[in-house]
């Protein structure tokens, strides 16, 4: 099949990769859920806000009250004081409450909420260069609630705001979305102007600082949690072996998957795993790369999942087909960088060579003729 031509040529770099990468004076404190000290004067309101027996509107008002009490005490945001910890918890938990409770009934609507005779008018900040669109994610999970099963060193940035994992999972599923949805790091912040409160869903990958309560402050974020949101098979090595010996036993459909929302401004890094392996073998590598702020800012991560028991030429064909579909859906994407390990390197190599009918017949015998005929006008 002939290589596809496009306005922007696909740049494939063949990379052989191995598995590689306190204090606020004068305030009583009590333990917080995540194990950090919280601001004593806000403890009662925070306790009520966390109670599932309290109506959602009242809980939301309590969270706003807690954030309003602690917002003037944020300081530079670089130190994790009890006031900062409490403000961060209120921002993150309010976001999860509004988006996840009662089918999101209260989400992204102007709200007037009252707690202890104090009234707040709450709205969500609209989408911007470093702010997520309020309705993009279908649910939020606290970053500290996600177990890190494969990652030993978490990429955590201390600062202001609730560190969350935004999850987008829609029906029918979007093309290139993993079965559990597409995830991203989100930082929730609250700004107050008299009775008006603005909740912003910030994009720490794009910008690690933001103006919060009138001052530029660092944002809290966990860049490992979105990766760890995807649970690996109970026996990762066994899953890879099964896919190598019998393709039908592979735990995921063959295809290209985006680990983050598509971003036209970032270069796609496409990872292709090796023999007897699964895409989870790349988790530590991707986590290590994400530790570099410049890589986070300029690259996005895609993976190609396939059972290694299939013939190499067939898997290479499927990879080329998936990349062609990405070209069609996102014609203005940045040039790819394809990273292949072991057998994945062979699949990657086959993206830049012309495969003829003789090669197919040598690999597949008589079965090759039907495959070559069906795909003769494509890229392999």
C-alpha positions in Angstrom: 0.0 0.0 0.0 1.2 3.5 -0.8 2.2 6.0 1.9 -0.4 8.6 2.6 0.5 12.1 1.5 -0.7 15.1 3.6 0.0 18.9 3.8 2.0 18.3 7.0 4.2 15.2 6.5 4.2 12.7 9.3 7.7 12.7 11.0 8.4 9.3 12.4 11.4 9.0 14.7 12.3 5.4 15.4 13.4 5.2 19.0 14.5 1.9 20.6 13.3 2.4 24.2 13.7 0.3 27.3 11.6 0.5 30.5 13.3 3.4 32.0 12.5 7.3 34.8 4.4 24.8 58.2 2.8 26.9 59.8 0.0 29.3 60.6 0.5 30.6 64.1 -2.2 30.7 66.8 -4.7 28.2 65.3 -5.9 24.8 66.6 -5.8 22.1 63.9 -7.3 18.7 63.4 -6.3 15.9 60.9 -7.7 16.3 57.4 -8.8 13.4 55.1 -5.6 13.3 53.1 -3.5 13.4 56.3 -2.6 17.1 56.3 -3.4 19.5 59.0 -6.4 21.7 58.5 -7.4 25.2 59.6 -9.1 24.9 63.0 -11.7 27.7 62.7 -13.1 26.1 59.5 -13.2 22.6 60.9 -16.9 22.5 61.8 -18.0 23.9 58.5 -15.7 21.5 56.6 -17.0 18.6 58.7 -20.6 19.5 57.8 -19.7 19.9 54.1 -18.4 16.4 54.0 -21.5 14.8 55.6 -23.6 12.9 53.0 -26.6 13.4 55.3 -26.6 17.2 54.6 -28.4 18.4 51.4 -26.1 19.1 48.5 -26.9 22.8 48.4 -26.0 23.2 52.1 -22.8 21.2 51.7 -21.8 23.4 48.7 -22.4 26.6 50.7 -20.3 25.2 53.6 -17.4 24.5 51.2 -17.7 28.0 49.9 -17.6 29.4 53.5 -14.5 27.3 54.2 -12.7 28.6 51.1 -13.7 32.2 51.9 -12.4 31.9 55.4 -9.0 30.6 54.3 -8.5 32.5 51.0 -7.1 35.6 52.7 -4.5 33.4 54.5 -3.0 31.7 51.4 0.3 33.6 51.5 2.6 32.8 48.6 1.0 29.4 48.2 4.4 27.7 48.2 4.1 26.5 51.8 1.5 23.9 52.7 0.1 25.6 55.8 -3.1 24.5 57.5 -5.0 27.3 55.8 -3.7 26.3 52.3 -4.5 22.7 53.0 -8.1 23.5 54.0 -8.6 25.9 51.1 -7.3 23.3 48.6 -9.6 20.6 50.1 -12.6 22.9 49.9 -12.0 23.8 46.2 -11.4 20.2 45.1 -14.3 18.6 47.1 -16.7 21.3 46.1 -15.9 20.6 42.4 -16.5 16.8 42.9 -19.7 17.4 44.8 -21.3 19.7 42.2 -20.2 17.6 39.2 -20.7 14.1 40.6 -23.8 14.5 42.9 -27.4 14.0 41.7 -26.3 13.5 38.1 -24.6 16.9 38.0 -27.9 18.8 38.6 -26.2 21.8 40.0 -23.2 21.8 37.7 -22.3 24.8 35.6 -25.4 26.8 36.6 -25.2 30.1 38.4 -26.0 29.3 42.1 -26.9 31.3 45.1 -25.9 29.5 48.2 -26.2 30.4 51.9 -24.3 29.2 54.9 -24.5 30.7 58.4 -26.3 33.8 57.1 -23.6 34.4 54.5 -24.8 34.3 50.9 -22.5 33.5 47.9 -23.2 33.8 44.2 -21.2 31.0 42.5 -20.3 30.6 38.8 -17.8 28.6 36.8 -15.1 30.4 34.8 -15.5 29.7 31.1 -12.8 27.9 29.0 -9.6 29.7 28.3 -6.0 28.9 27.2 -5.2 27.6 30.7 -8.7 26.8 31.9 -10.8 23.7 31.0 -14.3 24.1 29.7 -16.7 23.4 32.6 -18.6 20.7 30.7 -15.7 18.9 29.1 -15.2 16.4 32.0 -18.0 14.1 33.0 -16.7 13.4 36.4 -13.8 14.3 38.8 -11.8 12.2 41.2 -9.5 13.5 44.0 -5.9 12.9 43.0 -5.2 11.7 46.5 -7.9 9.0 46.2 -6.2 7.2 43.3 -3.9 4.3 44.2 -0.5 4.3 42.5 0.0 0.7 41.6 2.8 0.9 39.0 4.4 4.3 39.8 6.8 4.6 42.7 7.7 8.3 42.3 4.7 10.6 41.9 4.9 13.8 40.0 3.4 16.2 42.5 3.5 20.0 42.3 2.7 21.7 45.6 0.7 24.9 45.5 -2.8 26.4 45.6 -6.1 24.6 44.6 -7.7 21.2 44.7 -5.6 18.6 42.7 -8.1 16.5 40.7 -8.2 14.0 37.9 -10.8 15.1 35.3 -12.4 12.1 33.5 -14.3 12.4 30.2 -16.4 9.3 29.4 -19.3 9.6 27.0 -21.7 7.3 25.3 -21.1 6.3 22.6 -17.4 6.3 23.3 -15.3 8.8 21.4 -12.6 7.6 18.9 -9.3 6.9 20.6 -10.7 7.1 24.1 -9.7 4.3 26.5 -12.6 2.2 27.9 -12.5 4.2 31.2 -12.4 7.5 29.5 -9.8 10.2 28.8 -8.1 11.8 31.8 -6.2 14.9 32.7 -4.8 16.8 35.6 -7.1 19.6 36.8 -6.6 22.2 39.6 -9.8 23.7 41.1 -9.5 27.2 42.5 -12.0 29.7 44.0 -11.8 33.5 43.8 -14.0 35.8 45.9 -15.1 39.3 45.2 -17.5 40.3 48.0 -20.4 37.9 47.6 -19.4 36.6 44.2 -17.4 33.4 43.9 -15.7 32.0 40.8 -14.7 28.3 40.4 -12.0 27.8 37.8 -10.9 24.4 36.4 -7.2 25.2 35.7 -4.9 23.3 33.3 -1.6 22.9 35.3 0.0 21.1 32.3 -0.3 24.4 30.3 0.4 26.8 33.2 1.8 26.0 36.6 0.9 29.3 38.1 -2.2 31.4 38.1 -3.7 34.5 39.6 -5.7 33.4 42.6 -7.2 35.9 45.0 -5.4 38.7 43.3 -1.8 37.2 43.4 0.1 35.0 41.1 0.6 31.7 43.0 1.8 28.1 42.1 -0.9 25.6 41.4 -1.3 22.3 43.2 -1.3 19.3 40.8 -0.7 15.6 40.6 0.5 14.6 37.1 0.8 10.8 37.9 -2.8 10.3 39.1 -4.3 10.5 35.6 -2.1 7.7 34.5 -2.9 5.6 37.6 -6.6 6.1 37.1 -6.3 3.2 34.6 -6.0 0.0 36.6 -3.6 -2.6 35.3 -4.6 -6.3 34.9 -4.3 -8.3 38.2 -1.3 -10.2 36.7 0.4 -7.8 34.2 3.0 -10.3 33.0 0.4 -13.0 32.5 -1.8 -10.7 30.5 1.1 -10.0 28.1 2.0 -13.6 27.8 -1.6 -14.6 27.0 -1.7 -12.0 24.2 1.5 -13.3 22.8 0.4 -17.0 22.7 -3.2 -16.4 21.7 -4.3 -13.0 20.3 -7.9 -13.5 21.3 -6.9 -13.5 25.0 -5.5 -10.0 24.8 -7.2 -7.8 27.4 -8.0 -4.8 25.2 -9.2 -4.2 21.6 -6.3 -3.4 19.2 -6.1 0.3 18.6 -4.7 3.7 19.3 -5.6 5.3 22.6 -5.2 8.9 23.8 -4.0 9.1 27.5 -4.9 12.8 27.6 -7.4 15.1 25.8 -6.2 15.9 22.3 -4.2 19.1 22.1 -3.4 20.6 18.7 -0.5 22.6 20.3 1.4 19.5 21.6 3.4 16.9 19.8 2.0 13.3 19.9 4.4 10.7 21.4 3.0 7.3 20.2 4.2 4.4 22.3 4.2 0.8 20.9 5.0 -2.0 23.3 7.0 -5.1 22.7 6.6 -8.9 22.7 4.6 -10.5 25.5 3.8 -7.0 26.8 0.9 -4.5 27.2 0.7 -0.7 27.1 1.0 -0.7 30.9 4.7 -1.4 30.4 5.0 2.3 29.3 3.5 3.8 32.5 6.8 4.3 34.3 8.4 5.7 31.2 5.6 8.2 30.6 5.5 9.2 34.2 9.2 9.8 34.1 8.9 12.0 31.0 6.1 13.9 32.6 8.4 14.9 35.5 9.9 17.5 33.1 7.6 20.6 32.9 8.8 21.3 29.3 7.9 17.8 28.1 4.5 18.1 29.8 3.9 21.4 28.1 5.0 20.4 24.5 4.1 16.7 24.2 1.0 14.5 24.6 1.0 10.8 25.1 -0.8 8.2 22.9 -0.4 4.4 23.1 -1.0 1.6 20.6 -2.3 -1.6 22.1 -2.1 -4.9 20.2 -1.7 -8.6 21.0 1.8 -9.7 20.1 0.6 -13.1 19.0 -0.6 -11.6 15.7 1.8 -11.5 12.7 4.0 -8.5 12.8 2.9 -7.2 9.4 -0.7 -7.4 10.4 -0.1 -5.5 13.6 2.0 -2.9 11.7 -1.0 -2.5 9.3 -3.3 -1.9 12.2 -1.0 0.7 13.6 -0.8 2.5 10.2 -4.6 2.4 9.9 -5.0 3.9 13.3 -2.5 6.7 12.6 -4.4 7.4 9.3 -7.6 7.7 11.3 -6.0 10.2 13.6 -4.8 12.2 10.5 -8.4 12.3 9.3 -9.9 13.3 12.6 -7.2 15.8 13.5 -5.6 16.9 10.2 -3.7 19.8 11.8 -1.9 17.7 14.5 1.8 18.2 15.1 4.1 15.6 13.5 4.2 12.2 15.4 7.1 10.8 17.3 6.7 7.0 17.5 8.5 5.2 20.3 8.9 1.4 19.8 10.3 -1.2 22.1 11.2 -4.8 21.1 8.6 -6.0 18.6 7.1 -2.5 18.8 10.2 -1.2 17.1 9.6 -3.6 14.2 6.0 -2.3 13.9 7.4 1.2 14.0 10.0 0.4 11.3 7.2 -1.0 9.0 5.6 2.4 9.0 8.3 3.8 6.8 8.9 1.0 4.4 6.9 -0.2 1.4 5.5 -3.7 2.0 4.9 -5.7 -1.1 2.8 -8.8 -1.8 5.8 -11.1 -1.6 6.5 -10.0 2.0 2.9 -10.7 3.0 3.0 -14.1 1.4 6.3 -15.0 3.1 4.8 -14.0 6.5 1.2 -15.3 6.1 1.3 -17.8 3.3 -1.9 -18.1 1.2 -3.9 -16.0 3.7 -1.8 -13.0 2.6 -3.5 -12.6 -0.7 -6.9 -11.7 0.7 -5.4 -9.2 3.2 -3.2 -7.6 0.5 -6.2 -7.3 -1.9 -8.4 -5.6 0.7 -5.7 -3.1 1.7 -3.9 -2.5 -1.6 -4.9 1.1 -1.7 -3.8 1.9 1.8 -0.5 2.6 3.5 0.9 -1.0 3.8 
